[in-house]
Structures are given as C-alpha cells and as structure tokens.
Amino acid sequence: MKCPFSEKGCGGCRNIDVMYGELLRRKDEAFHRLFPDALKIVGAQEPCRYRNKVLRTFAQGKESLYTGIYREGTHRVISVRDCLLENKEACDIAARAGQILAELRVPAYREDFHTGILRHLQVRRAPATGQAVVTVIAAAPFPQEKLFADRLMAACPEVRGVTRSVNDRSTSAVMGYTSQVLAGRDEIWDELGGLHVCLSSRSFYQVNSAQAEKLYKKAIELAALTPQDTVLDAYCGIGLIGLMAARQAGHVTGIELVKASVDNAVINARVNRIKNADFMLGDAVKALKSGACKPDVVFMDPPRAGCSAEFLQALTASPARRAVYVSCSPETLRRDVDLLTRAGWQMESVQPYDLFPYTEHTEAVVLLSREK
C-alpha cells in the first residue's frame, strides 16, 4: 500500500508499504524474544481500516482552519483527511466536522502562545451499527458550539451525539476532565461477542473490534470458568470481559476507576439481562485488601504501564487460583509475569494478538495459575 502522508513524516503507522504478512512475522519474532513459549501471533483478517476511533488535531493554516496528525516527534500538524488504518466513514465525519468549524471561523489553539480555542476532534464509530459520537476538545467553551453540533448532526445522520470537552491544561492528555453534550446524546450502541454494547465518548473501547472479540473469547476460554467460580474483573472498563465471563461463572464483580466506563458497564449488564454481574467505581487493590472481593478467578486488563506492584501483591494475597492477564505492552507484561512467578504463580499459556496492524504494538493474553 502507498500512503501519501507517511512520506511527510506522519507517525500514525509503521511500514505501511511492506506486506502485512512480513510485518506480522517480525512482530511474532519480537514477542517470542520476550516469551519463547508463546503461541504463534494471531493476525488480523483485515489489517486496514480497522480503527473505530479517529483522532485529529486542529491547526491554523494561512487561509483557514484544518485538521490533521502530528508529524512524528514534533507538534507540527500535517493536514490529513483520510487514514488507511481508520474507518472510512469515521474519517468522512471528521472531515465534515472540520469543514463546518472552519466555516464558522473558530480558531485553532496555539500551544506556544496559549491562544485560540480548538485543540482536538474525536470521532468514535460503532462498527456493527454505524452509529457515531463526535467530541470537540477545546481550550474553552465557544459561542458557535451549539450551531456546529446542529449542523454536523444534520449533515451526518449517523452521528447520534456531539459533545464538547474543555482541556485548558498544558498537557499531552487529549480529553479534559468532563464533557458536555451539545446535541443528541453521548451514547452509541455496538455489538461484540454476542453482547449489546453501550459506549460513550469517554469510555475505553478497543479500537480494533474484530481482533478484540477474538482476544476476549480466548481470555474466557483460558479461565475455564465454572458455575461455582467468583470472578473479579479488575480494570473492567465497560465490562465486556466480565459480562462474557458471567455466562459461565457464578458471580462477577467489575471494578474500574473511570466513572463513564462504569456507567456504561451497568447499562450493558442491564440491557443484556445479565444479573450475576455487578460493576462499581473504585480501586481493585482496596477491594482485594479489604476482603470485600474474594475471587476464585481474576481478569486484569491494565493500561500500557501494566499492573501496579500493590495490585500484584493484593492479587497474590487473595484466594484467587487463576488469573488471566490481558496486556497491550509485552515489556510490562514480562515484568509483571516475572513478579507473579516469583510470588508462586505459574505461567500456563501465552497468546499474542495483532490488534494494531502497521504499528509497533502487540496485545497478548496470559493464563497464570497456582492450582494445588
């Protein structure tokens, strides 16, 4: 494939002009250097157009506002209307949103002078239903925001809601602390793993839905759940792993620190009529240490930094016999598995997945146990 933006220094992908099979082989070799006993990596059936979320950055051109992606290693924005890794319909929505904001003459934010308004644009699209929610991340509310939202929803019927998040901090974080609905609802629906899935603009959702479904199903398979098992879904997000586990387990408790994700998880349990799963806002470490949760099986899907040392200690002190670790960083996974191994756990199975084709990232699911 040939991408016109890779030559301009866009850092959104790696080696997109190389055959996918060759890149997958390289990823598999790199992962096996860390985990020699791992199974062969599971590649993507569709290595392009898999990203269900589009993120753009605003910049001010000589003539008007435009949107794009940072040139790798810089904060210079390259104008990008379409990306070969992103869902085409979501790209089109992002381009239309940028056009409307340019017509309304809303200025881009300048990091160097701390002037202007618009910082980023996020489009989240549900692959199964086509529904989308759009978020404008701005340094402050702006007078044209309601007009923008109405015009975008009129132009793009698949957009079910438009929100605005204020981020006035000098930080690399994209979203602000809160979001406000400008039009419609901050809610779209998708289908994954046989579940009806409620999403919001702020909740975590894997960008490659097809590969994520394979990974989640493998995690449930490795857990070998029974109706007698009590399950903890730590870092539960919107509750997908926990809800899939609840089909086989006795009871599931999901714990998450992000309120928007917990709200979605509660809705997802209710809509899918799953009554043996509860989701709560809180810290899994505290739940384990206090004895409020005494699991037989623990699922953990932490961010790229991996699990905290406190969590691994609390897990080891718990009555859990099996743990299924879903990781988006082979390096921190190796670190955490080594810590658990020294604490008496045994690594039983390692399965890598390519959730992010044409990037350097690899996801994996690991089964650890301490069965007598």
C-alpha positions in Angstrom: 0.0 0.0 0.0 1.1 3.6 -0.6 0.2 6.3 1.9 0.7 9.9 0.9 1.2 11.0 4.4 4.0 8.6 5.5 6.4 10.5 3.3 5.5 13.7 5.1 6.6 12.2 8.5 3.2 11.2 9.9 3.8 8.8 12.8 0.4 7.2 12.7 1.7 3.9 11.3 4.8 1.9 10.6 6.0 0.4 7.2 2.6 0.5 5.6 4.3 -0.1 2.2 5.5 -3.5 3.5 3.4 -6.7 3.0 1.3 -7.3 6.2 2.5 -11.0 6.4 6.1 -9.8 6.7 5.3 -7.3 9.4 3.3 -9.9 11.3 6.3 -12.2 11.2 8.5 -9.5 12.6 6.1 -8.9 15.4 5.9 -12.6 16.2 9.7 -12.8 16.4 9.9 -9.8 18.7 7.2 -11.1 21.0 8.9 -14.6 21.2 12.1 -13.0 22.3 10.3 -12.0 25.4 8.1 -15.0 25.7 9.8 -18.0 24.0 7.0 -20.4 24.9 4.2 -18.3 23.4 1.8 -19.5 20.8 2.0 -18.0 17.3 0.6 -14.5 17.0 -3.0 -14.2 15.7 -3.1 -11.7 12.8 -5.9 -9.6 11.6 -8.1 -10.7 8.7 -8.4 -7.0 7.7 -5.2 -5.1 8.5 -6.5 -1.8 7.2 -9.5 0.4 8.1 -9.7 -1.3 11.5 -9.6 1.7 13.8 -13.1 2.5 15.1 -11.9 5.8 16.6 -10.5 8.8 14.7 -8.5 11.5 16.4 -7.5 14.7 14.7 -5.6 17.8 15.9 -6.6 21.3 14.8 -4.2 23.8 13.3 -4.4 27.2 11.7 -3.4 27.4 8.1 -2.7 30.6 6.1 -6.2 30.6 4.8 -8.3 28.6 7.2 -8.6 26.0 10.0 -7.5 22.5 9.1 -7.2 19.1 10.9 -4.5 16.5 10.8 -2.0 14.4 12.7 1.2 15.4 14.4 4.4 14.9 12.4 6.3 12.2 14.2 8.4 13.6 17.1 7.0 17.1 16.7 3.9 19.2 17.4 3.6 20.3 13.8 0.3 19.2 12.3 0.2 17.5 8.9 -3.1 18.0 7.1 -4.9 14.6 7.0 -8.4 14.0 5.8 -8.2 10.2 5.5 -6.1 7.4 7.0 -5.7 3.9 5.7 -5.9 2.5 9.2 -9.1 4.3 10.2 -12.7 3.5 9.4 -13.6 5.4 6.2 -17.0 6.6 7.4 -15.4 8.0 10.6 -12.8 9.8 8.6 -15.5 11.4 6.5 -17.4 12.5 9.6 -14.1 14.1 11.0 -13.5 15.9 7.7 -17.1 17.3 7.6 -16.8 18.4 11.3 -13.5 20.2 10.5 -15.1 21.9 7.4 -18.1 23.2 9.5 -15.8 24.6 12.2 -13.6 26.3 9.5 -16.8 27.8 8.0 -17.8 29.1 11.5 -14.3 30.6 11.8 -13.5 29.0 15.2 -9.7 29.4 15.7 -7.3 26.6 16.5 -5.5 26.6 19.8 -1.8 27.7 19.7 0.3 25.7 22.3 3.2 28.2 22.0 1.1 31.3 22.8 -1.9 29.7 24.6 -4.3 31.4 22.3 -7.2 30.2 20.3 -9.9 27.5 21.0 -9.9 24.2 19.2 -7.4 21.5 20.2 -8.6 18.1 19.0 -11.5 16.3 17.4 -12.5 12.7 18.2 -15.0 10.5 16.3 -16.0 7.2 17.8 -18.0 4.9 15.4 -19.6 1.5 16.3 -18.6 -0.9 13.5 -21.7 -3.1 13.9 -24.3 -0.3 13.9 -22.6 2.6 12.1 -23.6 4.9 15.0 -21.1 7.7 15.9 -20.4 10.2 18.6 -18.2 13.3 18.0 -16.3 15.2 20.6 -14.6 18.6 20.2 -11.8 19.1 22.7 -11.4 22.9 23.2 -9.4 25.2 25.5 -12.7 26.8 26.5 -16.4 26.8 25.5 -17.1 28.8 22.3 -20.2 30.7 21.1 -20.6 28.7 17.9 -20.6 25.2 19.5 -24.3 24.6 19.5 -24.6 25.7 15.9 -21.7 23.5 15.0 -23.3 20.5 16.7 -26.7 21.0 15.0 -25.1 21.5 11.6 -23.0 18.3 11.9 -25.9 16.1 13.0 -27.9 17.4 10.1 -25.1 16.7 7.6 -24.2 13.3 9.1 -27.4 11.3 10.2 -25.2 8.5 11.7 -23.9 10.9 14.3 -26.1 10.3 17.4 -24.4 12.9 19.6 -21.9 15.8 19.7 -20.1 16.7 22.9 -17.5 19.2 23.9 -14.7 18.6 26.4 -12.7 21.5 27.9 -9.0 20.9 28.3 -7.2 24.1 29.3 -4.1 22.4 30.7 -0.6 22.4 29.3 -0.5 18.6 28.9 -0.3 15.8 26.3 -3.6 14.5 27.5 -6.3 14.9 24.9 -9.6 14.9 26.9 -10.5 17.3 29.6 -11.9 16.2 32.9 -15.5 16.5 31.9 -17.7 16.6 28.7 -20.9 18.5 27.9 -23.5 17.3 25.4 -24.1 19.9 22.7 -26.7 17.9 20.7 -28.2 14.4 20.7 -26.8 12.0 23.3 -23.4 10.9 24.5 -24.3 7.3 23.7 -23.9 4.9 20.8 -24.5 1.1 20.5 -22.4 -1.6 19.1 -22.4 -5.5 19.0 -19.4 -7.5 20.3 -19.1 -11.1 21.5 -22.9 -11.5 21.4 -23.4 -8.5 23.6 -25.3 -5.3 23.0 -22.6 -2.7 23.9 -23.3 0.9 25.1 -20.4 3.3 24.6 -19.8 7.0 25.4 -17.2 9.4 24.1 -15.1 9.0 27.2 -15.3 5.2 27.9 -12.5 2.9 26.9 -13.1 0.6 23.9 -10.6 -1.3 21.9 -10.1 0.4 18.5 -10.0 -3.0 16.6 -13.3 -4.6 17.4 -12.8 -7.7 15.3 -9.5 -8.6 16.9 -10.7 -7.6 20.4 -13.5 -10.1 20.1 -11.0 -12.9 19.4 -8.8 -11.9 22.3 -11.8 -11.7 24.8 -13.1 -15.1 23.8 -9.6 -16.5 24.3 -9.4 -14.9 27.8 -12.7 -16.6 28.7 -11.6 -19.9 27.3 -8.3 -19.9 29.3 -10.1 -19.0 32.5 -12.0 -22.4 32.4 -14.9 -20.9 34.5 -17.4 -23.0 36.4 -20.8 -22.0 38.0 -19.0 -22.2 41.3 -16.4 -19.5 40.5 -16.5 -16.0 41.9 -14.8 -13.6 39.4 -13.1 -10.2 39.8 -12.8 -8.2 36.6 -10.2 -5.6 37.5 -9.7 -2.6 35.2 -13.1 -3.7 33.8 -13.8 -0.7 31.5 -17.2 -1.0 30.1 -17.5 -4.6 31.4 -17.1 -6.7 28.3 -14.8 -9.4 29.7 -16.8 -9.5 32.9 -20.1 -9.9 31.1 -18.8 -12.6 28.9 -17.4 -14.4 31.9 -20.8 -14.1 33.7 -22.3 -16.5 31.2 -20.2 -19.3 32.8 -19.3 -18.1 36.3 -21.3 -17.9 39.4 -20.8 -14.2 40.0 -18.7 -11.4 38.6 -17.6 -8.1 40.2 -16.1 -5.5 37.9 -14.1 -2.6 39.3 -13.0 0.5 37.4 -11.6 4.0 38.2 -13.3 5.8 35.3 -16.9 6.7 36.0 -18.0 6.9 32.4 -16.9 3.3 31.8 -18.6 2.1 34.9 -21.9 3.8 33.9 -21.7 2.0 30.5 -20.9 -1.3 32.2 -24.0 -1.1 34.4 -26.2 -0.3 31.3 -24.6 -3.2 29.4 -25.4 -5.7 32.2 -29.0 -4.5 32.3 -29.6 -4.4 28.6 -28.1 -7.9 28.1 -30.1 -9.2 31.1 -27.1 -10.4 33.0 -28.0 -10.5 36.6 -24.9 -12.1 38.1 -22.5 -9.3 37.4 -22.1 -6.1 39.4 -19.9 -3.1 38.4 -18.6 -0.4 40.7 -16.4 2.7 40.7 -13.4 2.0 42.8 -9.9 0.6 43.3 -9.4 -3.1 42.8 -6.4 -3.1 45.3 -8.7 -1.8 48.1 -11.4 -4.4 47.2 -8.9 -7.2 47.4 -7.1 -6.0 50.6 -10.3 -5.3 52.5 -11.7 -8.8 51.6 -14.8 -7.2 50.0 -14.0 -9.3 47.0 -12.7 -12.9 47.4 -12.3 -14.2 43.9 -11.5 -17.6 42.6 -10.5 -16.1 39.2 -9.2 -12.6 38.3 -9.2 -10.9 34.9 -6.9 -7.9 34.6 -6.7 -5.6 31.6 -4.5 -2.7 32.7 -3.2 0.3 30.7 0.1 0.2 28.9 2.0 0.8 32.2 0.9 -2.6 33.4 -0.3 -3.6 36.9 0.9 -1.7 40.0 3.1 -3.5 42.5 0.3 -3.0 45.0 -2.2 -4.8 42.8 0.1 -7.8 42.2 0.7 -8.1 45.9 -3.0 -7.9 46.7 -3.7 -10.5 44.0 -1.2 -12.9 45.5 -2.6 -12.4 49.0 -6.1 -13.1 47.7 -7.7 -16.6 47.4 -7.6 -16.5 43.6 -6.4 -19.7 41.9 -6.3 -18.5 38.4 -5.6 -15.1 36.8 -6.0 -14.0 33.1 -3.8 -11.1 32.2 -4.7 -9.1 29.1 -1.8 -6.8 28.1 -1.1 -4.1 25.5 2.6 -3.9 26.3 4.8 -7.1 26.1 7.5 -5.3 28.1 5.4 -4.6 31.2 3.6 -7.9 30.8 7.0 -9.7 31.0 7.9 -7.6 34.1 4.6 -8.4 35.9 4.6 -12.1 34.9 8.1 -12.4 36.4 6.9 -10.7 39.6 4.0 -13.1 39.9 6.1 -16.1 39.1 8.5 -15.2 42.0 5.4 -14.9 44.2 4.3 -18.5 43.5 2.3 -18.2 40.3 2.9 -20.3 37.2 2.5 -19.1 33.6 0.4 -21.7 31.8 -0.3 -20.1 28.4 0.6 -17.0 26.3 -1.2 -16.0 23.2 -0.3 -12.8 21.3 -2.7 -10.9 19.0 -2.1 -8.2 16.5 -4.8 -5.6 17.4 -2.8 -2.8 15.9 -1.6 -3.8 12.4 1.0 -1.5 10.9 2.1 -0.2 14.3 4.7 -1.4 16.8 2.2 -2.6 19.3 1.2 -6.1 20.2 -1.6 -7.3 22.6 -1.5 -10.6 24.5 -3.5 -12.8 26.9 -1.8 -14.9 29.5 -3.1 -17.5 31.9 -1.4 -17.8 35.3 -2.4 -20.3 38.0 -1.4 -21.6 41.4 -3.7 -24.7 41.5 -2.7 -27.2 44.1 
